């Protein structure tokens, strides 16, 4: 039996998808900036920013694949 998801649930799911990448970028940048200040360097923010991009894209793809699988199973 197919169970429909409520509008509120759908909005929350898609808002989560919209926030994954920007939040991971900000977290990676903040970690790198903190390390740069602690160690007196000027390159860690770039390394951690790239790590944030990779982590955000990975999580976004994982969630979209899960959503796609859920939609194809219910048809």
Helices and strands as residue ranges (DSSP letters): H 7-39, H 44-73
